[in-house]
Amino acid sequence: MTVVETSENAKKLILQTHYYKASYDEIKKLYLSILEEEKHNVVSVNDDYTEIYSEIPHMEVIAKIIMQDPKETSIDFYINSDFMVGAKGKAEKFIERVLAKIEATFEFKGVSLHKEVTA
């Protein structure tokens, strides 16, 4: 089992938290349509925790969508992938495709905008 996770402090650019000029509902609606295109089975949508859980064979995805303010929303991913070959790469490619589709619709604000700086 391979775990791929995005976060504010990730070293790799694609794995850093991405921010968009959009609301939670706008990102959620678009992400759900992307999951449909990607043939993911949406298992649950939890608006209380702002999480969407989906799966395909050999991959489970939890997307966390957080509205920082009415016009700044971030998306992070936690992916369990158990492909025999290339599990990490397939997870990262999924993230790349999703982010590219979001950026085609909403203004990209940046990555890791709320990173905690440690001394």
N, CA, C and O atoms as CSV, one atom per row, in Angstrom:
chain,resi,resn,atom,element,x,y,z
A,1,MET,N,N,0.851,-1.180,0.000
A,1,MET,CA,C,0.000,0.000,0.000
A,1,MET,C,C,0.897,1.244,0.000
A,1,MET,O,O,1.800,1.364,0.827
A,2,THR,N,N,0.644,2.147,-0.916
A,2,THR,CA,C,1.382,3.394,-1.021
A,2,THR,C,C,0.452,4.540,-0.651
A,2,THR,O,O,-0.682,4.607,-1.126
A,3,VAL,N,N,0.934,5.440,0.196
A,3,VAL,CA,C,0.156,6.613,0.581
A,3,VAL,C,C,0.793,7.849,-0.048
A,3,VAL,O,O,1.997,8.072,0.074
A,4,VAL,N,N,-0.027,8.642,-0.717
A,4,VAL,CA,C,0.400,9.922,-1.285
A,4,VAL,C,C,-0.507,10.975,-0.678
A,4,VAL,O,O,-1.732,10.862,-0.725
A,5,GLU,N,N,0.116,12.011,-0.102
A,5,GLU,CA,C,-0.656,13.031,0.605
A,5,GLU,C,C,-0.141,14.414,0.240
A,5,GLU,O,O,1.066,14.636,0.147
A,6,THR,N,N,-1.070,15.342,0.035
A,6,THR,CA,C,-0.677,16.731,-0.188
A,6,THR,C,C,-0.758,17.483,1.139
A,6,THR,O,O,-1.536,17.128,2.025
A,7,SER,N,N,0.065,18.535,1.258
A,7,SER,CA,C,0.054,19.334,2.483
A,7,SER,C,C,0.743,20.672,2.234
A,7,SER,O,O,1.394,20.875,1.209
A,8,GLU,N,N,0.586,21.571,3.187
A,8,GLU,CA,C,1.243,22.884,3.114
A,8,GLU,C,C,2.763,22.753,3.019
A,8,GLU,O,O,3.411,23.520,2.308
A,9,ASN,N,N,3.325,21.789,3.731
A,9,ASN,CA,C,4.778,21.688,3.853
A,9,ASN,C,C,5.423,20.643,2.952
A,9,ASN,O,O,6.593,20.311,3.142
A,10,ALA,N,N,4.689,20.119,1.980
A,10,ALA,CA,C,5.268,19.125,1.071
A,10,ALA,C,C,6.429,19.744,0.298
A,10,ALA,O,O,6.398,20.925,-0.046
A,11,LYS,N,N,7.441,18.943,0.032
A,11,LYS,CA,C,8.618,19.439,-0.695
A,11,LYS,C,C,8.365,19.507,-2.204
A,11,LYS,O,O,8.836,20.428,-2.872
A,12,LYS,N,N,7.630,18.541,-2.734
A,12,LYS,CA,C,7.336,18.481,-4.160
A,12,LYS,C,C,6.168,19.418,-4.475
A,12,LYS,O,O,5.144,19.378,-3.793
A,13,LEU,N,N,6.310,20.251,-5.492
A,13,LEU,CA,C,5.311,21.273,-5.827
A,13,LEU,C,C,3.907,20.692,-6.024
A,13,LEU,O,O,2.937,21.239,-5.498
A,14,ILE,N,N,3.786,19.599,-6.768
A,14,ILE,CA,C,2.458,19.031,-7.035
A,14,ILE,C,C,1.789,18.546,-5.754
A,14,ILE,O,O,0.564,18.437,-5.702
A,15,LEU,N,N,2.574,18.253,-4.721
A,15,LEU,CA,C,2.018,17.743,-3.466
A,15,LEU,C,C,1.776,18.831,-2.423
A,15,LEU,O,O,1.406,18.535,-1.287
A,16,GLN,N,N,1.985,20.092,-2.811
A,16,GLN,CA,C,1.690,21.195,-1.900
A,16,GLN,C,C,0.216,21.573,-2.030
A,16,GLN,O,O,-0.383,21.419,-3.094
A,17,THR,N,N,-0.359,22.069,-0.937
A,17,THR,CA,C,-1.752,22.503,-0.943
A,17,THR,C,C,-1.943,23.586,-2.000
A,17,THR,O,O,-1.179,24.550,-2.058
A,18,HIS,N,N,-2.971,23.420,-2.837
A,18,HIS,CA,C,-3.276,24.380,-3.892
A,18,HIS,C,C,-4.500,25.200,-3.493
A,18,HIS,O,O,-5.463,24.677,-2.932
A,19,TYR,N,N,-4.438,26.504,-3.798
A,19,TYR,CA,C,-5.502,27.454,-3.440
A,19,TYR,C,C,-6.099,28.077,-4.696
A,19,TYR,O,O,-5.399,28.370,-5.665
A,20,TYR,N,N,-7.429,28.270,-4.649
A,20,TYR,CA,C,-8.147,28.823,-5.793
A,20,TYR,C,C,-9.108,29.914,-5.349
A,20,TYR,O,O,-9.583,29.931,-4.214
A,21,LYS,N,N,-9.381,30.828,-6.279
A,21,LYS,CA,C,-10.348,31.893,-6.025
A,21,LYS,C,C,-11.725,31.329,-6.338
A,21,LYS,O,O,-12.233,31.457,-7.453
A,22,ALA,N,N,-12.316,30.703,-5.330
A,22,ALA,CA,C,-13.618,30.044,-5.477
A,22,ALA,C,C,-14.151,29.721,-4.091
A,22,ALA,O,O,-13.418,29.775,-3.103
A,23,SER,N,N,-15.433,29.386,-4.027
A,23,SER,CA,C,-16.036,28.989,-2.757
A,23,SER,C,C,-15.945,27.469,-2.588
A,23,SER,O,O,-15.618,26.747,-3.530
A,24,TYR,N,N,-16.233,27.007,-1.399
A,24,TYR,CA,C,-16.264,25.568,-1.120
A,24,TYR,C,C,-17.239,24.868,-2.068
A,24,TYR,O,O,-16.903,23.848,-2.670
A,25,ASP,N,N,-18.445,25.419,-2.198
A,25,ASP,CA,C,-19.463,24.786,-3.041
A,25,ASP,C,C,-19.044,24.717,-4.511
A,25,ASP,O,O,-19.339,23.740,-5.199
A,26,GLU,N,N,-18.354,25.760,-4.990
A,26,GLU,CA,C,-17.901,25.766,-6.384
A,26,GLU,C,C,-16.845,24.682,-6.622
A,26,GLU,O,O,-16.915,23.948,-7.608
A,27,ILE,N,N,-15.877,24.586,-5.724
A,27,ILE,CA,C,-14.824,23.565,-5.867
A,27,ILE,C,C,-15.433,22.177,-5.712
A,27,ILE,O,O,-15.110,21.270,-6.478
A,28,LYS,N,N,-16.307,22.005,-4.732
A,28,LYS,CA,C,-16.940,20.698,-4.500
A,28,LYS,C,C,-17.708,20.240,-5.740
A,28,LYS,O,O,-17.569,19.092,-6.163
A,29,LYS,N,N,-18.505,21.113,-6.317
A,29,LYS,CA,C,-19.301,20.768,-7.501
A,29,LYS,C,C,-18.390,20.355,-8.659
A,29,LYS,O,O,-18.641,19.348,-9.321
A,30,LEU,N,N,-17.347,21.126,-8.896
A,30,LEU,CA,C,-16.414,20.812,-9.982
A,30,LEU,C,C,-15.682,19.508,-9.694
A,30,LEU,O,O,-15.555,18.666,-10.584
A,31,TYR,N,N,-15.200,19.325,-8.467
A,31,TYR,CA,C,-14.474,18.107,-8.114
A,31,TYR,C,C,-15.352,16.868,-8.303
A,31,TYR,O,O,-14.875,15.850,-8.803
A,32,LEU,N,N,-16.621,16.940,-7.913
A,32,LEU,CA,C,-17.528,15.806,-8.099
A,32,LEU,C,C,-17.705,15.483,-9.582
A,32,LEU,O,O,-17.798,14.312,-9.948
A,33,SER,N,N,-17.755,16.499,-10.436
A,33,SER,CA,C,-17.872,16.240,-11.875
A,33,SER,C,C,-16.577,15.641,-12.429
A,33,SER,O,O,-16.616,14.810,-13.336
A,34,ILE,N,N,-15.426,16.064,-11.883
A,34,ILE,CA,C,-14.138,15.485,-12.290
A,34,ILE,C,C,-14.088,14.009,-11.897
A,34,ILE,O,O,-13.632,13.171,-12.674
A,35,LEU,N,N,-14.555,13.696,-10.692
A,35,LEU,CA,C,-14.581,12.296,-10.250
A,35,LEU,C,C,-15.431,11.448,-11.191
A,35,LEU,O,O,-15.081,10.307,-11.493
A,36,GLU,N,N,-16.543,12.003,-11.649
A,36,GLU,CA,C,-17.403,11.278,-12.593
A,36,GLU,C,C,-16.649,11.009,-13.896
A,36,GLU,O,O,-16.704,9.901,-14.428
A,37,GLU,N,N,-15.940,12.029,-14.413
A,37,GLU,CA,C,-15.128,11.868,-15.627
A,37,GLU,C,C,-14.046,10.806,-15.428
A,37,GLU,O,O,-13.756,10.023,-16.333
A,38,GLU,N,N,-13.458,10.791,-14.237
A,38,GLU,CA,C,-12.364,9.864,-13.912
A,38,GLU,C,C,-12.878,8.462,-13.569
A,38,GLU,O,O,-12.094,7.559,-13.280
A,39,LYS,N,N,-14.197,8.292,-13.605
A,39,LYS,CA,C,-14.833,6.998,-13.304
A,39,LYS,C,C,-14.630,6.557,-11.848
A,39,LYS,O,O,-14.562,5.363,-11.558
A,40,HIS,N,N,-14.536,7.534,-10.941
A,40,HIS,CA,C,-14.426,7.230,-9.514
A,40,HIS,C,C,-15.812,7.028,-8.934
A,40,HIS,O,O,-16.749,7.745,-9.288
A,41,ASN,N,N,-15.945,6.062,-8.050
A,41,ASN,CA,C,-17.175,5.836,-7.312
A,41,ASN,C,C,-17.137,6.734,-6.075
A,41,ASN,O,O,-16.264,6.566,-5.223
A,42,VAL,N,N,-18.059,7.675,-5.964
A,42,VAL,CA,C,-18.109,8.555,-4.798
A,42,VAL,C,C,-18.806,7.786,-3.675
A,42,VAL,O,O,-19.994,7.474,-3.765
A,43,VAL,N,N,-18.051,7.486,-2.620
A,43,VAL,CA,C,-18.566,6.709,-1.499
A,43,VAL,C,C,-19.292,7.612,-0.515
A,43,VAL,O,O,-20.364,7.265,-0.019
A,44,SER,N,N,-18.694,8.792,-0.227
A,44,SER,CA,C,-19.358,9.710,0.698
A,44,SER,C,C,-18.922,11.150,0.458
A,44,SER,O,O,-17.801,11.430,0.033
A,45,VAL,N,N,-19.857,12.046,0.749
A,45,VAL,CA,C,-19.601,13.487,0.727
A,45,VAL,C,C,-20.005,13.990,2.100
A,45,VAL,O,O,-21.178,13.925,2.467
A,46,ASN,N,N,-19.042,14.490,2.863
A,46,ASN,CA,C,-19.313,14.948,4.219
A,46,ASN,C,C,-19.062,16.455,4.294
A,46,ASN,O,O,-17.920,16.901,4.407
A,47,ASP,N,N,-20.156,17.237,4.228
A,47,ASP,CA,C,-20.014,18.691,4.273
A,47,ASP,C,C,-19.603,19.191,5.654
A,47,ASP,O,O,-19.025,20.273,5.763
A,48,ASP,N,N,-19.888,18.430,6.713
A,48,ASP,CA,C,-19.466,18.837,8.058
A,48,ASP,C,C,-17.948,18.845,8.173
A,48,ASP,O,O,-17.370,19.750,8.775
A,49,TYR,N,N,-17.304,17.833,7.593
A,49,TYR,CA,C,-15.837,17.739,7.631
A,49,TYR,C,C,-15.199,18.177,6.322
A,49,TYR,O,O,-13.979,18.100,6.179
A,50,THR,N,N,-15.982,18.626,5.385
A,50,THR,CA,C,-15.568,19.089,4.054
A,50,THR,C,C,-14.678,18.061,3.348
A,50,THR,O,O,-13.647,18.404,2.771
A,51,GLU,N,N,-15.101,16.797,3.407
A,51,GLU,CA,C,-14.339,15.710,2.788
A,51,GLU,C,C,-15.193,14.941,1.791
A,51,GLU,O,O,-16.395,14.753,1.977
A,52,ILE,N,N,-14.532,14.507,0.733
A,52,ILE,CA,C,-15.172,13.657,-0.268
A,52,ILE,C,C,-14.312,12.404,-0.404
A,52,ILE,O,O,-13.113,12.480,-0.674
A,53,TYR,N,N,-14.949,11.248,-0.211
A,53,TYR,CA,C,-14.254,9.965,-0.303
A,53,TYR,C,C,-14.698,9.267,-1.576
A,53,TYR,O,O,-15.892,9.089,-1.818
A,54,SER,N,N,-13.718,8.871,-2.394
A,54,SER,CA,C,-14.028,8.165,-3.635
A,54,SER,C,C,-13.034,7.029,-3.829
A,54,SER,O,O,-11.993,6.967,-3.176
A,55,GLU,N,N,-13.390,6.127,-4.753
A,55,GLU,CA,C,-12.495,5.002,-5.001
A,55,GLU,C,C,-12.675,4.471,-6.419
A,55,GLU,O,O,-13.724,4.603,-7.049
A,56,ILE,N,N,-11.590,3.864,-6.876
A,56,ILE,CA,C,-11.576,3.027,-8.065
A,56,ILE,C,C,-10.809,1.782,-7.637
A,56,ILE,O,O,-10.195,1.785,-6.571
A,57,PRO,N,N,-10.827,0.724,-8.433
A,57,PRO,CA,C,-10.021,-0.433,-8.038
A,57,PRO,C,C,-8.555,-0.025,-7.812
A,57,PRO,O,O,-7.955,0.635,-8.661
A,58,HIS,N,N,-8.004,-0.408,-6.704
A,58,HIS,CA,C,-6.604,-0.175,-6.308
A,58,HIS,C,C,-6.291,1.247,-5.863
A,58,HIS,O,O,-5.124,1.573,-5.648
A,59,MET,N,N,-7.312,2.111,-5.716
A,59,MET,CA,C,-7.038,3.479,-5.252
A,59,MET,C,C,-8.229,4.038,-4.483
A,59,MET,O,O,-9.369,3.990,-4.946
A,60,GLU,N,N,-7.937,4.574,-3.286
A,60,GLU,CA,C,-8.933,5.277,-2.478
A,60,GLU,C,C,-8.458,6.706,-2.303
A,60,GLU,O,O,-7.282,6.949,-2.032
A,61,VAL,N,N,-9.377,7.655,-2.460
A,61,VAL,CA,C,-9.017,9.072,-2.396
A,61,VAL,C,C,-9.918,9.797,-1.404
A,61,VAL,O,O,-11.143,9.681,-1.460
A,62,ILE,N,N,-9.299,10.545,-0.498
A,62,ILE,CA,C,-10.034,11.480,0.345
A,62,ILE,C,C,-9.564,12.874,-0.051
A,62,ILE,O,O,-8.381,13.197,0.050
A,63,ALA,N,N,-10.507,13.694,-0.501
A,63,ALA,CA,C,-10.199,15.083,-0.828
A,63,ALA,C,C,-10.756,15.952,0.287
A,63,ALA,O,O,-11.910,15.800,0.689
A,64,LYS,N,N,-9.930,16.859,0.780
A,64,LYS,CA,C,-10.322,17.798,1.834
A,64,LYS,C,C,-10.362,19.177,1.194
A,64,LYS,O,O,-9.344,19.688,0.727
A,65,ILE,N,N,-11.557,19.775,1.178
A,65,ILE,CA,C,-11.753,21.093,0.570
A,65,ILE,C,C,-12.042,22.074,1.701
A,65,ILE,O,O,-13.014,21.917,2.439
A,66,ILE,N,N,-11.188,23.088,1.828
A,66,ILE,CA,C,-11.334,24.030,2.946
A,66,ILE,C,C,-11.467,25.453,2.406
A,66,ILE,O,O,-10.604,25.944,1.679
A,67,MET,N,N,-12.569,26.098,2.781
A,67,MET,CA,C,-12.778,27.485,2.395
A,67,MET,C,C,-12.125,28.375,3.450
A,67,MET,O,O,-12.602,28.464,4.582
A,68,GLN,N,N,-11.032,29.030,3.068
A,68,GLN,CA,C,-10.305,29.921,3.978
A,68,GLN,C,C,-11.100,31.201,4.211
A,68,GLN,O,O,-11.171,31.705,5.331
A,69,ASP,N,N,-11.690,31.713,3.152
A,69,ASP,CA,C,-12.596,32.856,3.194
A,69,ASP,C,C,-13.500,32.724,1.962
A,69,ASP,O,O,-13.275,31.825,1.152
A,70,PRO,N,N,-14.503,33.576,1.791
A,70,PRO,CA,C,-15.460,33.365,0.686
A,70,PRO,C,C,-14.848,33.250,-0.710
A,70,PRO,O,O,-15.481,32.696,-1.608
A,71,LYS,N,N,-13.652,33.752,-0.909
A,71,LYS,CA,C,-13.033,33.662,-2.234
A,71,LYS,C,C,-11.641,33.035,-2.195
A,71,LYS,O,O,-10.794,33.351,-3.031
A,72,GLU,N,N,-11.405,32.154,-1.237
A,72,GLU,CA,C,-10.141,31.409,-1.206
A,72,GLU,C,C,-10.408,30.031,-0.629
A,72,GLU,O,O,-10.746,29.881,0.545
A,73,THR,N,N,-10.250,29.028,-1.483
A,73,THR,CA,C,-10.520,27.654,-1.079
A,73,THR,C,C,-9.350,26.775,-1.476
A,73,THR,O,O,-8.800,26.903,-2.570
A,74,SER,N,N,-8.977,25.881,-0.571
A,74,SER,CA,C,-7.867,24.970,-0.845
A,74,SER,C,C,-8.383,23.551,-1.012
A,74,SER,O,O,-9.486,23.214,-0.580
A,75,ILE,N,N,-7.557,22.725,-1.650
A,75,ILE,CA,C,-7.885,21.310,-1.780
A,75,ILE,C,C,-6.628,20.493,-1.490
A,75,ILE,O,O,-5.544,20.784,-1.995
A,76,ASP,N,N,-6.802,19.469,-0.668
A,76,ASP,CA,C,-5.731,18.533,-0.336
A,76,ASP,C,C,-6.227,17.118,-0.584
A,76,ASP,O,O,-7.430,16.857,-0.580
A,77,PHE,N,N,-5.293,16.219,-0.797
A,77,PHE,CA,C,-5.628,14.828,-1.083
A,77,PHE,C,C,-4.876,13.882,-0.156
A,77,PHE,O,O,-3.730,14.132,0.216
A,78,TYR,N,N,-5.544,12.794,0.208
A,78,TYR,CA,C,-4.929,11.673,0.914
A,78,TYR,C,C,-5.306,10.450,0.088
A,78,TYR,O,O,-6.481,10.094,-0.002
A,79,ILE,N,N,-4.308,9.808,-0.514
A,79,ILE,CA,C,-4.573,8.711,-1.444
A,79,ILE,C,C,-3.873,7.442,-0.989
A,79,ILE,O,O,-2.667,7.442,-0.742
A,80,ASN,N,N,-4.635,6.362,-0.879
A,80,ASN,CA,C,-4.097,5.017,-0.675
A,80,ASN,C,C,-4.133,4.339,-2.024
A,80,ASN,O,O,-5.191,4.239,-2.645
A,81,SER,N,N,-2.988,3.871,-2.483
A,81,SER,CA,C,-2.910,3.251,-3.794
A,81,SER,C,C,-2.185,1.916,-3.669
A,81,SER,O,O,-1.111,1.846,-3.071
A,82,ASP,N,N,-2.764,0.864,-4.227
A,82,ASP,CA,C,-2.095,-0.436,-4.130
A,82,ASP,C,C,-1.949,-1.113,-5.488
A,82,ASP,O,O,-2.144,-2.321,-5.619
A,83,PHE,N,N,-1.604,-0.315,-6.496
A,83,PHE,CA,C,-1.277,-0.885,-7.801
A,83,PHE,C,C,0.022,-1.670,-7.665
A,83,PHE,O,O,0.894,-1.298,-6.879
A,84,MET,N,N,0.155,-2.745,-8.422
A,84,MET,CA,C,1.371,-3.569,-8.361
A,84,MET,C,C,2.601,-2.758,-8.792
A,84,MET,O,O,3.676,-2.888,-8.206
A,85,VAL,N,N,2.431,-1.932,-9.809
A,85,VAL,CA,C,3.547,-1.146,-10.342
A,85,VAL,C,C,3.087,0.306,-10.478
A,85,VAL,O,O,1.990,0.573,-10.970
A,86,GLY,N,N,3.918,1.228,-10.045
A,86,GLY,CA,C,3.659,2.644,-10.267
A,86,GLY,C,C,2.562,3.260,-9.420
A,86,GLY,O,O,1.909,4.207,-9.858
A,87,ALA,N,N,2.345,2.749,-8.221
A,87,ALA,CA,C,1.256,3.253,-7.370
A,87,ALA,C,C,1.416,4.742,-7.072
A,87,ALA,O,O,0.457,5.506,-7.183
A,88,LYS,N,N,2.617,5.148,-6.697
A,88,LYS,CA,C,2.843,6.561,-6.358
A,88,LYS,C,C,2.644,7.451,-7.584
A,88,LYS,O,O,2.014,8.504,-7.495
A,89,GLY,N,N,3.174,7.032,-8.708
A,89,GLY,CA,C,3.038,7.808,-9.937
A,89,GLY,C,C,1.595,7.952,-10.373
A,89,GLY,O,O,1.191,9.024,-10.825
A,90,LYS,N,N,0.809,6.893,-10.248
A,90,LYS,CA,C,-0.600,6.958,-10.638
A,90,LYS,C,C,-1.374,7.894,-9.718
A,90,LYS,O,O,-2.264,8.613,-10.172
A,91,ALA,N,N,-1.042,7.892,-8.436
A,91,ALA,CA,C,-1.690,8.800,-7.495
A,91,ALA,C,C,-1.334,10.249,-7.825
A,91,ALA,O,O,-2.205,11.118,-7.830
A,92,GLU,N,N,-0.063,10.506,-8.098
A,92,GLU,CA,C,0.364,11.868,-8.429
A,92,GLU,C,C,-0.248,12.335,-9.748
A,92,GLU,O,O,-0.609,13.505,-9.878
A,93,LYS,N,N,-0.367,11.445,-10.717
A,93,LYS,CA,C,-0.993,11.806,-12.006
A,93,LYS,C,C,-2.467,12.157,-11.810
A,93,LYS,O,O,-2.982,13.068,-12.458
A,94,PHE,N,N,-3.148,11.430,-10.912
A,94,PHE,CA,C,-4.546,11.758,-10.606
A,94,PHE,C,C,-4.622,13.180,-10.049
A,94,PHE,O,O,-5.449,13.979,-10.487
A,95,ILE,N,N,-3.754,13.490,-9.083
A,95,ILE,CA,C,-3.723,14.834,-8.490
A,95,ILE,C,C,-3.463,15.877,-9.573
A,95,ILE,O,O,-4.145,16.900,-9.618
A,96,GLU,N,N,-2.486,15.632,-10.445
A,96,GLU,CA,C,-2.167,16.580,-11.523
A,96,GLU,C,C,-3.368,16.829,-12.427
A,96,GLU,O,O,-3.656,17.974,-12.777
A,97,ARG,N,N,-4.067,15.766,-12.805
A,97,ARG,CA,C,-5.241,15.921,-13.680
A,97,ARG,C,C,-6.338,16.734,-12.997
A,97,ARG,O,O,-6.933,17.618,-13.613
A,98,VAL,N,N,-6.604,16.438,-11.736
A,98,VAL,CA,C,-7.644,17.157,-10.998
A,98,VAL,C,C,-7.293,18.637,-10.884
A,98,VAL,O,O,-8.128,19.498,-11.159
A,99,LEU,N,N,-6.069,18.930,-10.481
A,99,LEU,CA,C,-5.663,20.329,-10.307
A,99,LEU,C,C,-5.685,21.090,-11.626
A,99,LEU,O,O,-6.064,22.261,-11.653
A,100,ALA,N,N,-5.287,20.447,-12.715
A,100,ALA,CA,C,-5.317,21.104,-14.029
A,100,ALA,C,C,-6.754,21.466,-14.411
A,100,ALA,O,O,-6.998,22.538,-14.965
A,101,LYS,N,N,-7.698,20.581,-14.120
A,101,LYS,CA,C,-9.102,20.852,-14.449
A,101,LYS,C,C,-9.676,21.955,-13.561
A,101,LYS,O,O,-10.485,22.760,-14.022
A,102,ILE,N,N,-9.266,21.996,-12.298
A,102,ILE,CA,C,-9.725,23.071,-11.418
A,102,ILE,C,C,-9.157,24.408,-11.899
A,102,ILE,O,O,-9.867,25.413,-11.946
A,103,GLU,N,N,-7.855,24.409,-12.260
A,103,GLU,CA,C,-7.217,25.640,-12.726
A,103,GLU,C,C,-7.788,26.135,-14.047
A,103,GLU,O,O,-7.723,27.329,-14.342
A,104,ALA,N,N,-8.348,25.226,-14.846
A,104,ALA,CA,C,-8.968,25.630,-16.110
A,104,ALA,C,C,-10.277,26.379,-15.861
A,104,ALA,O,O,-10.766,27.091,-16.739
A,105,THR,N,N,-10.846,26.216,-14.655
A,105,THR,CA,C,-12.128,26.837,-14.337
A,105,THR,C,C,-12.002,28.010,-13.370
A,105,THR,O,O,-12.671,29.031,-13.531
A,106,PHE,N,N,-11.138,27.859,-12.362
A,106,PHE,CA,C,-11.014,28.890,-11.326
A,106,PHE,C,C,-9.603,29.461,-11.285
A,106,PHE,O,O,-8.630,28.783,-11.613
A,107,GLU,N,N,-9.516,30.721,-10.876
A,107,GLU,CA,C,-8.225,31.390,-10.772
A,107,GLU,C,C,-7.360,30.725,-9.705
A,107,GLU,O,O,-7.785,30.552,-8.563
A,108,PHE,N,N,-6.143,30.359,-10.094
A,108,PHE,CA,C,-5.174,29.754,-9.188
A,108,PHE,C,C,-4.537,30.863,-8.363
A,108,PHE,O,O,-4.018,31.833,-8.917
A,109,LYS,N,N,-4.573,30.722,-7.028
A,109,LYS,CA,C,-4.007,31.755,-6.149
A,109,LYS,C,C,-2.579,31.437,-5.714
A,109,LYS,O,O,-1.796,32.345,-5.434
A,110,GLY,N,N,-2.237,30.145,-5.656
A,110,GLY,CA,C,-0.888,29.773,-5.264
A,110,GLY,C,C,-0.861,28.473,-4.475
A,110,GLY,O,O,-1.893,27.832,-4.271
A,111,VAL,N,N,0.340,28.092,-4.033
A,111,VAL,CA,C,0.507,26.881,-3.242
A,111,VAL,C,C,1.045,27.247,-1.865
A,111,VAL,O,O,1.767,28.230,-1.694
A,112,SER,N,N,0.677,26.440,-0.910
A,112,SER,CA,C,1.172,26.588,0.473
A,112,SER,C,C,1.080,28.025,0.979
A,112,SER,O,O,2.040,28.550,1.543
A,113,LEU,N,N,-0.061,28.652,0.779
A,113,LEU,CA,C,-0.231,30.064,1.161
A,113,LEU,C,C,-0.299,30.261,2.664
A,113,LEU,O,O,-0.081,31.370,3.153
A,114,HIS,N,N,-0.599,29.195,3.408
A,114,HIS,CA,C,-0.740,29.319,4.858
A,114,HIS,C,C,0.237,28.412,5.583
A,114,HIS,O,O,-0.055,27.897,6.662
A,115,LYS,N,N,1.394,28.226,4.980
A,115,LYS,CA,C,2.418,27.377,5.565
A,115,LYS,C,C,2.940,28.007,6.840
A,115,LYS,O,O,3.200,29.208,6.905
A,116,GLU,N,N,3.088,27.161,7.855
A,116,GLU,CA,C,3.681,27.639,9.113
A,116,GLU,C,C,5.185,27.699,8.942
A,116,GLU,O,O,5.814,26.733,8.510
A,117,VAL,N,N,5.746,28.827,9.280
A,117,VAL,CA,C,7.189,28.988,9.178
A,117,VAL,C,C,7.800,28.630,10.533
A,117,VAL,O,O,7.419,29.173,11.570
A,118,THR,N,N,8.747,27.714,10.495
A,118,THR,CA,C,9.421,27.320,11.742
A,118,THR,C,C,10.829,27.882,11.749
A,118,THR,O,O,11.490,27.972,10.714
A,119,ALA,N,N,11.268,28.255,12.928
A,119,ALA,CA,C,12.594,28.872,13.043
A,119,ALA,C,C,13.690,27.843,12.993
A,119,ALA,O,O,14.867,28.190,13.076
